[in-house]
Amino acid sequence: MQNLGDIRLFVEAANLGGISAAGRKLGLSPAAASARLNNLEAHLKSRLFERTTRSLRLTDEGKAFLLYCQQGLEAFDDGFAFLENRTQAVSGRIRLSATSDFGRHKLTGWLDEFNKVYPDVQFTLLLSDSLSSLHRDDIDLAIRFGEPQDSLFIARQLAKNRRVLCASSTYLKKHGSPKSPKDLVQFPCIVLSTDSGPISQWLFKYDEEVENVTISMECARETNDGAIARQWAIDGHGIVLKSIWDVAMDIEEKRLEVVLPEWSFTDAPVHALYHKNRYMPARVRTFLDFLRKRFDDESRRLCLV
């Protein structure tokens, strides 16, 4: 089991690109993590990493060994999950990933509800609007808007997702309201960005009419964090395009108003993502069932079904 822990440390160091970061994730000091990796290399009589003061790079032997270790750890984890699942005990830790805005303003409350029924389940909640973090963070379950084309994950739709343009009443009193989508080029907007750049192309539909608008970045605020985009809109800094799941309460409580309500946008349904080849423990299956029920209830309230 000591060797298994060292191997897990090696895999985390390779995934995170640093020994200290891997040690923190596994509850080890940087010195202890470094010593354990040195011992592993000595035991294997192979150098796994090329280390400098600024970087950590896998050697050719390390790259080859990493593939075997990842497969082996998945097999061990699946075996432990299988034995746990036989008892049907809903307990243990769930590593959960969600988008920043939805995670902060909706999901955290749902986790509290789940824990009232299943107090022996612990959560690690990782908030990110990026899809690239899913591999690195070794999650059990992720909640994302849209269906990513990633063969390593199964995507199960949880709910529909209407997207709306919205702004604060303060902003609308100061700048007025656009009469049509093409007017948006004259209004300060808030744009979300991804690893590939800002999402500044907004496609609008009204019956058979379609308008594709490019938001002017000269007067726009840009962020890669959905929660910040929402807060900027509430604070009156611009018009934002958001999921109804993120802003429904703000609209109900008059912090935000819907802009151009007669126009619709391409939907990006909410999906639960989980590893394709990993055994799902009872706690994760139970939580996924809970999410389906919670989304169904909220969808009816928001008239999304």
C-alpha positions in Angstrom: 0.0 0.0 0.0 3.0 2.3 0.6 4.1 1.7 -3.0 0.5 2.4 -4.2 0.6 5.7 -2.4 3.9 6.6 -4.0 2.5 5.7 -7.5 -0.5 7.9 -6.9 1.8 10.7 -5.9 3.8 10.2 -9.1 0.6 10.3 -11.3 -0.6 13.5 -9.5 2.8 15.1 -10.0 2.8 14.3 -13.7 -0.8 15.6 -14.1 -0.3 18.8 -12.1 3.2 19.5 -13.3 4.6 19.9 -9.8 5.6 17.9 -6.8 4.5 20.5 -4.3 1.0 20.7 -5.9 0.7 16.9 -5.9 1.8 16.8 -2.3 -0.8 19.4 -1.2 -3.5 17.4 -3.0 -2.5 14.2 -1.1 -1.9 15.9 2.2 2.0 15.8 2.1 4.5 18.5 2.6 6.7 19.4 -0.3 9.7 17.8 1.4 7.8 14.6 2.1 6.5 14.4 -1.4 9.9 14.9 -2.9 11.5 12.3 -0.7 8.8 9.7 -1.6 9.3 10.3 -5.3 13.1 10.0 -4.8 12.5 6.6 -3.0 10.2 5.5 -5.8 12.8 6.3 -8.4 15.5 4.5 -6.4 13.3 1.4 -6.0 12.6 1.4 -9.8 16.2 2.2 -10.7 14.8 4.7 -13.2 14.6 8.4 -13.3 11.0 9.4 -13.8 11.3 13.2 -13.9 13.8 15.8 -15.1 13.7 18.5 -12.4 14.8 22.1 -12.6 14.0 25.0 -10.2 11.2 26.1 -12.6 9.8 23.0 -14.2 9.1 19.3 -13.8 9.3 17.2 -17.0 8.7 13.5 -17.5 11.6 11.4 -18.9 10.9 8.9 -21.6 10.8 6.2 -19.0 8.5 8.3 -16.9 6.1 8.8 -19.8 5.9 5.1 -20.4 5.5 4.2 -16.7 2.8 6.9 -16.3 0.5 5.0 -18.8 0.8 1.8 -16.8 0.3 3.6 -13.5 -2.9 5.4 -14.7 -4.4 2.2 -15.9 -3.4 0.4 -12.6 -4.8 3.1 -10.4 -8.1 3.1 -12.3 -8.3 -0.7 -11.8 -7.6 -0.4 -8.1 -10.1 2.4 -7.7 -12.8 0.5 -9.6 -12.1 -2.6 -7.4 -12.5 -0.6 -4.2 -15.7 1.0 -5.6 -17.0 -2.4 -6.6 -16.5 -3.7 -3.0 -18.0 -0.6 -1.5 -21.0 -0.8 -3.9 -21.8 -4.3 -2.8 -22.7 -3.0 0.6 -24.8 -0.2 -1.0 -23.4 2.2 1.6 -24.0 5.8 0.5 -20.8 7.2 2.1 -17.4 8.5 1.2 -16.1 11.4 -0.9 -17.5 12.7 -4.2 -15.2 14.8 -6.3 -17.5 17.1 -8.2 -16.9 19.8 -10.8 -19.3 22.5 -11.9 -19.2 25.9 -13.6 -18.4 28.8 -11.3 -21.7 30.6 -11.3 -24.0 27.6 -11.1 -21.8 26.0 -8.5 -21.8 29.0 -6.2 -25.4 30.1 -6.5 -27.3 26.9 -7.0 -25.3 23.7 -6.5 -24.0 24.5 -3.0 -27.5 24.7 -1.7 -28.3 21.3 -3.3 -25.3 19.7 -1.7 -26.6 20.8 1.7 -30.0 19.2 0.9 -28.3 16.0 -0.2 -26.2 15.9 3.0 -29.4 16.1 5.2 -30.4 12.7 3.8 -26.8 11.3 3.4 -24.6 12.8 6.1 -21.8 10.3 5.5 -21.0 11.7 2.0 -18.3 14.3 1.7 -17.9 16.6 -1.3 -14.8 18.1 -3.0 -16.3 20.8 -5.2 -14.1 22.2 -7.9 -15.4 25.3 -9.8 -14.2 26.0 -13.3 -15.8 27.1 -16.6 -13.1 25.2 -18.5 -13.4 21.7 -19.8 -9.7 21.1 -19.8 -9.6 20.8 -16.0 -11.8 17.7 -16.0 -8.9 15.4 -16.9 -6.5 17.0 -14.5 -8.7 17.1 -11.5 -9.8 13.4 -11.6 -13.4 14.1 -10.9 -16.3 11.6 -10.2 -18.9 13.8 -11.8 -19.1 17.1 -13.6 -22.0 19.4 -14.4 -21.5 21.4 -17.7 -23.7 23.4 -20.1 -23.6 21.8 -23.5 -22.3 18.4 -24.5 -18.5 18.3 -25.0 -17.2 16.0 -27.7 -14.8 14.0 -25.4 -14.7 10.2 -25.8 -13.5 9.7 -22.3 -16.7 10.9 -20.7 -20.3 9.9 -20.9 -22.7 12.9 -21.1 -26.2 12.5 -19.6 -28.7 15.3 -20.1 -30.1 16.6 -16.9 -32.2 19.5 -18.1 -33.0 22.0 -20.8 -31.3 25.3 -20.6 -32.8 28.6 -21.9 -30.3 31.4 -22.3 -31.3 35.0 -21.8 -29.9 38.5 -22.3 -30.1 40.5 -19.1 -29.0 43.7 -17.5 -29.6 45.6 -14.3 -32.3 48.3 -14.1 -29.6 50.9 -13.3 -27.8 50.0 -16.6 -31.0 50.2 -18.6 -32.0 53.5 -17.2 -28.6 54.9 -18.1 -28.1 53.4 -21.5 -31.6 52.5 -22.6 -32.6 49.1 -24.1 -31.7 47.7 -27.5 -34.6 47.5 -29.9 -33.1 44.6 -31.9 -30.0 42.4 -31.7 -28.1 44.5 -34.2 -28.3 47.4 -31.7 -26.1 45.5 -29.3 -23.0 46.7 -31.1 -23.7 50.2 -29.6 -24.1 48.9 -26.0 -21.5 48.0 -23.4 -21.7 44.2 -23.0 -20.1 41.5 -20.8 -18.4 38.7 -22.7 -17.3 35.3 -21.5 -14.0 34.0 -22.7 -12.7 30.5 -23.1 -9.3 29.0 -23.8 -9.9 29.7 -27.5 -10.9 33.4 -27.0 -13.9 35.6 -26.2 -17.4 34.3 -27.1 -18.4 37.5 -28.9 -20.6 35.9 -31.6 -24.2 35.9 -30.4 -26.8 34.1 -32.6 -30.4 35.3 -32.2 -33.6 33.7 -33.6 -37.1 35.1 -33.8 -39.6 32.9 -35.7 -37.8 32.5 -39.1 -35.6 35.5 -38.6 -31.9 34.9 -37.7 -29.4 37.5 -36.7 -25.7 36.9 -36.0 -24.2 39.8 -34.0 -20.5 40.3 -33.2 -20.2 42.1 -29.9 -17.8 45.0 -29.9 -14.9 44.2 -27.6 -13.8 47.8 -27.5 -16.4 48.7 -24.9 -17.0 45.2 -23.5 -15.9 43.7 -20.2 -14.4 40.2 -20.6 -13.9 37.4 -18.1 -13.5 33.6 -18.1 -15.5 33.4 -14.9 -19.3 33.1 -15.2 -19.9 34.3 -11.6 -18.0 37.5 -12.2 -19.9 38.1 -15.5 -23.1 37.8 -13.6 -22.0 40.1 -10.8 -20.8 42.7 -13.3 -24.3 42.7 -14.9 -25.9 43.1 -11.5 -23.5 46.1 -10.8 -24.6 47.8 -14.0 -21.5 47.3 -16.2 -23.2 45.7 -19.2 -25.6 43.4 -20.9 -24.8 39.7 -20.5 -25.9 36.5 -22.1 -26.5 33.9 -19.3 -28.1 30.6 -18.6 -31.5 30.8 -16.9 -30.1 28.5 -14.3 -27.6 31.1 -13.3 -29.9 34.2 -13.2 -33.4 33.0 -12.5 -33.3 34.2 -8.9 -31.8 37.5 -9.9 -34.7 38.1 -12.4 -37.3 37.0 -9.8 -35.8 39.4 -7.2 -35.4 42.2 -9.7 -31.6 42.4 -9.6 -31.6 41.7 -13.4 -34.2 42.3 -16.2 -34.5 40.3 -19.4 -33.5 42.2 -22.5 -35.0 41.4 -26.0 -37.2 38.6 -24.4 -38.9 37.8 -27.8 -35.6 36.6 -29.2 -34.2 33.2 -28.5 -30.6 31.7 -28.5 -29.1 28.3 -29.2 -29.7 26.1 -26.2 -26.9 24.4 -24.4 -28.6 21.7 -22.2 -27.2 20.8 -18.8 -25.3 17.6 -18.8 -23.7 15.4 -16.1 -20.3 14.0 -17.3 -18.6 11.0 -15.8 -15.8 8.7 -16.8 -16.7 6.2 -19.5 -14.6 3.2 -18.2 -14.8 3.8 -14.4 -17.1 1.9 -12.0 -19.6 4.2 -10.4 -19.9 3.9 -6.6 -23.2 3.9 -4.8 -22.7 7.4 -3.5 -22.1 8.8 -7.0 -25.1 6.9 -8.5 -27.3 8.1 -5.6 -26.2 11.7 -6.1 -26.7 11.6 -9.8 -30.3 10.4 -9.2 -30.7 13.3 -6.7 -29.5 15.7 -9.3 -32.0 14.5 -11.9 -34.9 14.9 -9.5 -33.7 18.4 -8.4 -33.3 19.5 -12.0 -36.7 18.1 -12.9 -38.3 20.0 -10.0 -36.6 23.3 -10.9 -37.3 22.9 -14.7 -41.0 22.7 -14.0 -40.8 25.8 -11.8 -38.9 27.7 -14.6 -41.3 26.3 -17.3 -38.5 24.5 -19.1 -40.4 21.3 -19.5 
